[in-house]
Amino acid sequence: MTPNPYLWLVPLLPLAGAAINGFFGRRSSRKAITAVALVFCGLAFLLAVVIAARFSSASAPYYFNLAHWLRSGSFQVDFSFYLDQLSLVMLLVVTGVGFLIHIYSVGYMWDDDGYYRFMSYMNLFMFFMLTLVLAKNYLVMFIGWEGVGLASYLLIGYWFTKDSAASAGKKAFIVNRIGDFGFLIALFLMIKHFGSLDFTHVFAAVRPLSPETAGTGLLTAIGLLLMVGAAGKSAQIPLYVWLPDAMEGPTPVSALIHAATMVTAGVYMVARSSVIFERAPTAMMVVAIIGTLTALFAATIGIAQTDIKKVLAYSTISQLGYMFMACGVGAFSAGIFHLMTHAFFKGLLFLAAGSVIHGIGGEQDMRKMGGLRLYMPWTFATMGIATLAIAGIPPFAGFWSKDEILWKAFNASWVYWLIGVITAFITSFYMFRLMYMTFGGEYRGAVVQQAHGHDGHDAHGHGQGHGHGEPHESPWVMLGPLVILAVLSVVGGFVGYGNRFEHFLAPVFQGAMEVAQETSHEAVDHTLEYLLMGVSISVAVLGWLLAYLLYSRHPQLPARIAAKLDGLYQAVAHKYYIDELYDALFVKPLIEGSTTILWHDIDQGVIDAAVNDSADAARHVSDNVRHMQSGNLRSYAGWVAAGGAVVIAYMIWMGVR
Amino acid sequence: MVPLSYYLVLSGILFACGVLGFLIKRNIITIFMSIELMLNGVNLSFVAFAAHWHALSGQVFVFFVMVVAAAEAAVGLAIIIAVYRTRETLNVDRVNLLKL
């Protein structure tokens, strides 16, 4: 039945690579490590391509059962994989972009001491991510879900000797736990009510149910809890705070995990559960509102950031918001479409940013860049393409997917559309601001700086041999992936031309077809669609123009505007003090409570006290009793005789009674 | 026929003498003899009961006690000789190293 008998090999290949590099990498040469990491990851990609080539929509979905896992009465969970149009798209994106970023990492991380560790973690991440997208039931998906969280933690804290990196890793892990809590409760609800976690069983049980219009009910609860999980993993309000900090990791990690793949897992999960969400309108609305708000909110923060990776991080959050907005209005395929194009252009943006950081010796502050178009033309060109793509300028990839989302959002409610368009304007503005600050004007960094200490955020240890006299272009092992991703960012959007992408995914989102049909007779009015398209293009161009005026024509203007809007600017630059708010609301009380109540009162006051006091008592008693052991034989004999006398006396007394 | 109680009283007196000797004497040899005295006091009560109840098990038990006593005498005397060789005394009050 299945033409893809090796489906299970796709996730296991990177696992083998991770194991080999993890166990033997310490003693292997860098070339051997590179070979292992790239070969196993590349094989997974090749296999994915073969599977895609032999994929036929007619007989999808394919199943593959690897092994039994849990058997408990009628409830059973297997290690089984599932391949349909949706997981095929994810499979190709993850392996393809992942492989490119692996290649790039070779150049970027070559001089790092923990090279083998890095490559092993990257492969491990690939394994878990592929498990996540290929899972046939929620529990296997959950393994992947937790696993990518683990890999993310390991890679954010990769430079663990740095305090900020170590705590960023912990922050990511802990914030994700909050989301996972929601996800887990949703799974428990499914087990309780459907007796299964298998996609096919759960969806078959859900399909006959009618939509819960009252706003309460089982499906709404499951949907909302799943959304909590997705908000944690995909950095949505209110759990987005970990993603900007995650930029402490090496830049390839930011590209792979925190832009292209892992953070989109939440979108994938919501899309996968579309059957549930369609029958829970309240949950759908929450998804849409959270997505829309996150898109706008994160975009505004992105305006005032000066760290090149932080801008991209907030941009990622904002774009993820778009995807959730799409899912929330029922346009799941548009969300997945944007997920794909976003993986291309945001992966490219991060890799290009990494190339910039690499080229100027670990500096991430855009105020110390500038003029780099002359020094690194390839990076400039590819990053320019990615910027055009994310800004939504046709015919680049981002335009197609973003326009699709905005059109679908408009059909749901003009409010979503309006906020989406405003966000598109801001997106275009901050991305071109980034371009002008980085590549335009004159180089503002210190050029003659031979013995520079790598005290930048991205202290990748490649400063041993060559001092950074002046910015230089990156090696081809890094530029190659940039160019390929740039090509994808240009042409990637055309798969959505004429709704082909939507039709391809249609079988997965059968329920969503009702929504699509609703819109199709509306869509007869093409003028409206073209009008909206024009609006979104013009706001993108407007954002570009504004960035050009402020950061290229009159570079002194932004500072003056910032000074004039001091309070607002400070609030935005400090990310609306959300971190401080969370700190005061949750972290401080938790630490205070743990310190005073749990640590001092309970741990030291009750548990430690009980143990220590009983030990003290035992010592006190034995201190007195030990004098019995005098070493004098006759005193021992006396004790024995006295004991015997007591026993005899007792027996006599008992006998008398 | 001598009543059973006479034997038991004699046995108790023998045992008490043994205990008393064990407690008040300082010479190891004497203490050792006191132990033998206690054992024989017990032996006497065993045979007395065995004769009184016409049960063989008491007499069998006496043999066991004798065997143990013989073995104990052999080991005990060897230990006493060893102690004497190293400490050059048989006063138990001075053989008191085994303590805190």
Interface residues (C-beta under 8 A of the other chain):
Chain A: R626 Q629 S630 G631 N632 L633 R634 A637 G638 A641
Chain B: V19 F22 L23 I24 R26 I31 V92 D93 V95 N96 L97 L98 K99 L100
